[in-house]
Amino acid sequence: MNLPYSIQVLIENISAPQAYAIIAAMGNPNVNIFSQGLTHPLQEVVAEESVRWQKATSVGPLTFWGGPPGMLRYYQGTLYTLLCDRLLDLIQAHGVPAAREICCVTQPKEKVTVWL
């Protein structure tokens, strides 16, 4: 299954913290990933200064447990790959509108400073 275009557009340039926020909002705040032979909590990885300002497509390679029902195993990819995996699970269980809603609701509000 591929992500619907309406979801791809919402997450195509997503940052690492935004990707984590969506994953956490889906009920997976304690995801562990594997990188360079070690297990790391995803929340701590995303909080690192070197990762905080990166796009989710740039964070990796990492290994995570996921996949469609009946094909669960370890997959390798980026934080974006992990996000897509979790969104596909959500779509299968609750439909595209649920995935679209969670992607939109978790987007942080920008603060704008006006200098007069």
C-alpha positions as CSV (number, residue, x, y, z in Angstrom):
1,M,0.0,0.0,0.0
2,N,1.3,3.5,-0.8
3,L,0.4,6.6,1.0
4,P,-2.4,8.6,-0.6
5,Y,-1.3,11.8,-2.3
6,S,-3.3,13.9,0.1
7,I,-1.1,12.6,2.9
8,Q,2.2,12.7,1.0
9,V,1.6,16.5,0.4
10,L,1.2,17.1,4.1
11,I,4.4,15.4,5.1
12,E,6.8,15.8,2.2
13,N,9.0,18.4,3.8
14,I,8.3,17.6,7.4
15,S,11.0,18.2,10.1
16,A,12.2,15.6,12.5
17,P,10.4,17.0,15.5
18,Q,7.2,17.3,13.5
19,A,7.5,13.7,12.4
20,Y,8.0,12.6,16.0
21,A,5.0,14.7,17.1
22,I,2.8,12.8,14.6
23,I,4.2,9.4,15.7
24,A,3.6,10.3,19.3
25,A,0.1,11.6,18.6
26,M,-0.7,8.2,17.0
27,G,0.0,6.6,20.4
28,N,3.7,5.6,19.7
29,P,5.6,8.1,21.9
30,N,8.1,5.4,23.2
31,V,9.3,4.1,19.8
32,N,12.8,2.7,19.9
33,I,15.0,2.7,16.9
34,F,18.2,0.9,16.2
35,S,21.3,2.6,14.8
36,Q,24.9,1.6,14.7
37,G,24.1,-1.5,16.8
38,L,22.5,0.4,19.6
39,T,18.9,1.0,20.7
40,H,17.8,4.6,21.0
41,P,14.5,6.1,22.1
42,L,13.2,8.1,19.2
43,Q,12.2,11.0,21.4
44,E,15.9,11.5,22.5
45,V,17.2,11.2,18.9
46,V,14.9,13.9,17.7
47,A,15.8,16.1,20.7
48,E,19.5,16.1,19.8
49,E,20.8,19.5,18.5
50,S,22.2,17.9,15.3
51,V,18.8,16.3,14.4
52,R,16.4,19.0,15.6
53,W,16.7,21.1,12.5
54,Q,16.8,18.3,9.9
55,K,14.1,17.1,7.7
56,A,12.7,13.6,8.6
57,T,14.1,12.3,5.2
58,S,17.6,13.2,6.4
59,V,17.5,11.4,9.8
60,G,18.9,7.9,9.3
61,P,19.7,5.3,8.4
62,L,17.8,3.6,11.3
63,T,16.2,0.3,11.8
64,F,12.7,0.0,13.3
65,W,10.0,-2.7,13.9
66,G,7.0,-2.3,11.7
67,G,5.3,-3.3,8.5
68,P,1.9,-4.4,7.6
69,P,0.0,-7.0,9.6
70,G,1.3,-10.4,8.8
71,M,4.6,-9.0,7.6
72,L,5.9,-7.4,10.8
73,R,9.7,-7.3,10.9
74,Y,12.7,-5.0,11.1
75,Y,12.9,-2.4,8.4
76,Q,15.7,0.0,7.6
77,G,15.1,3.6,6.4
78,T,14.8,7.1,7.6
79,L,12.6,8.8,10.2
80,Y,10.3,9.7,7.2
81,T,10.1,5.9,6.4
82,L,9.1,5.2,10.0
83,L,6.5,7.9,9.8
84,C,5.0,6.5,6.6
85,D,4.9,3.0,8.2
86,R,2.9,4.3,11.1
87,L,0.6,6.4,8.9
88,L,-0.1,3.3,6.8
89,D,-1.1,1.4,9.9
90,L,-3.4,4.2,10.9
91,I,-5.0,4.3,7.4
92,Q,-5.5,0.6,7.4
93,A,-7.2,0.8,10.9
94,H,-9.1,4.0,10.6
95,G,-9.0,5.3,7.1
96,V,-7.4,8.2,5.2
97,P,-9.4,11.0,7.0
98,A,-7.9,9.9,10.4
99,A,-4.4,10.1,9.0
100,R,-5.0,13.5,7.4
101,E,-6.5,14.8,10.6
102,I,-3.5,13.7,12.7
103,C,-1.0,15.2,10.3
104,C,-2.8,18.5,10.4
105,V,-3.5,18.7,14.1
106,T,0.1,18.1,15.2
107,Q,1.6,20.8,13.0
108,P,3.2,23.3,15.4
109,K,1.8,26.8,15.2
110,E,4.5,29.3,14.1
111,K,5.1,32.3,16.3
112,V,5.7,35.5,14.4
113,T,7.6,38.4,15.9
114,V,6.8,41.8,14.6
115,W,9.4,44.5,15.2
116,L,8.0,48.0,15.2
